[in-house]
């Protein structure tokens, strides 16, 4: 027969308030030491390990492709 163990109350530790940090602004994040490039004028940064460009905000740069050459642009023109 087993005896139930009485739950011990642990003292609550106060955690610091969470702080929102942008990945682009994190000095230890993947976008730290981003090289200069076209993304700078939009406030973005390049992750050197993956090659992914992060652009903040709802505004993104225009497509570098001519609208007739970009499959996504052609699809948007056909189905607005």
Buried (B, 14 or more C-beta within 10 A) or exposed (E): EEEEEEEEEEEEEEEEEEEEEEEBEEEEBBBBEBEEEEBEEBEBBBBEEEEEBBBBEEEEEEEEEEEEEBEEBEEEEEEE
